[in-house]
């Protein structure tokens, strides 16, 4: 789950550090306590819109710029989570891959680690991720024929 207060805090901290400024400098300029600004940057406290505007002003940034950056970060995270969720789902109507996976499982000896195989079918492209271990994965993509999926 994405916590908006953490993404906002990360964006504010990144801007402050890019300017080589201390928490004390920015908190003084924004008229916010140093401890509270620190908690906001760490995503532990929610910033009110007034406080967020004051911190952005102290950083010489427009509120809209920071919010656009936050929105982009949230969208990227949601997209990555969506891809992970989609890869975890088994595609309907893709018997060729299921048959291949079953044959591979039968040939596996007890000494071999169990691999996680996920396949995603999107249009004419099938993407398969085989995770053999925490540091070993193989990604394959291939085009598929429509007659395999539809049986025509």
JOWONOR-V414958 format. One record per residue. SS is DSSP state (H for helix, E for strand, C for the rest). BURIAL is b if it has 24 or more other C-alpha atoms within 12 Angstrom, else e. D_LAST is the distance of its C-alpha to the last C-alpha in Angstrom with 2 decimals. Layout:
SS/BURIAL/D_LAST, SS/BURIAL/D_LAST
This chain:
C/e/42.01, C/e/43.52, C/e/47.20, H/b/48.21, H/b/51.83, H/b/50.90, H/b/48.93, H/b/51.86, H/b/54.32, H/b/52.46, H/b/52.42, H/b/56.13, H/b/57.08, H/e/55.16, H/b/56.99, H/b/60.33, H/e/59.94, H/e/58.80, C/e/62.15, C/e/63.99, C/e/65.53, C/e/66.59, H/b/65.79, H/e/69.46, H/e/69.43, H/b/66.44, H/b/67.61, H/e/71.02, H/e/69.59, H/b/67.27, C/e/70.06, C/b/67.93, C/e/69.14, H/e/68.10, H/e/66.82, H/b/64.72, H/b/63.14, H/b/62.41, H/b/60.66, H/b/58.59, H/b/57.54, C/b/56.58, C/e/54.48, C/e/56.87, C/e/58.10, C/e/56.50, C/b/58.12, C/e/59.16, H/e/58.32, H/e/62.02, H/b/62.26, H/b/59.05, H/b/60.45, H/b/63.75, H/b/62.15, H/b/59.99, H/b/63.17, H/b/65.01, C/b/62.28, C/e/62.41, C/e/58.83, C/e/57.43, H/b/55.97, H/e/52.91, H/e/52.34, H/b/52.48, H/b/50.23, H/e/47.70, H/b/47.77, H/b/47.38, H/e/44.46, H/e/42.71, H/e/43.33, H/b/41.99, H/e/38.82, H/e/38.25, H/e/38.84, H/e/36.52, H/e/33.74, H/e/34.32, H/e/34.33, H/e/31.07, H/e/29.38, H/e/30.89, H/e/29.73, H/e/26.14, H/b/26.14, H/e/27.52, C/e/24.65, C/e/21.76, C/b/18.42, C/e/16.10, C/e/12.60, C/b/13.61, H/e/14.01, H/e/14.63, H/b/17.77, H/e/19.01, H/e/18.90, H/e/20.77, H/b/23.26, H/e/23.92, H/e/24.66, H/e/26.94, H/e/28.74, H/e/29.42, H/e/30.91, C/e/33.13, C/e/36.74, C/e/39.01, C/e/40.91, C/e/37.92, C/e/37.50, C/e/34.46, C/e/32.17, E/e/30.46, E/b/26.88, E/b/25.16, E/b/21.85, E/b/21.02, E/b/17.76, E/e/18.50, C/e/16.09, C/e/15.06, E/e/17.88, E/b/18.43, E/b/22.13, E/b/23.57, E/b/27.24, E/b/28.91, E/e/32.43, E/e/34.51, E/e/37.75, C/e/39.67, C/e/40.07, E/e/37.06, E/e/33.58, E/e/30.75, E/e/28.31, E/e/25.21, E/e/22.77, E/e/19.74, E/e/16.95, C/e/13.44, C/e/10.25, H/e/7.98, H/e/4.81, H/e/7.32, H/e/8.12, H/e/5.42, C/e/3.83, C/e/0.00
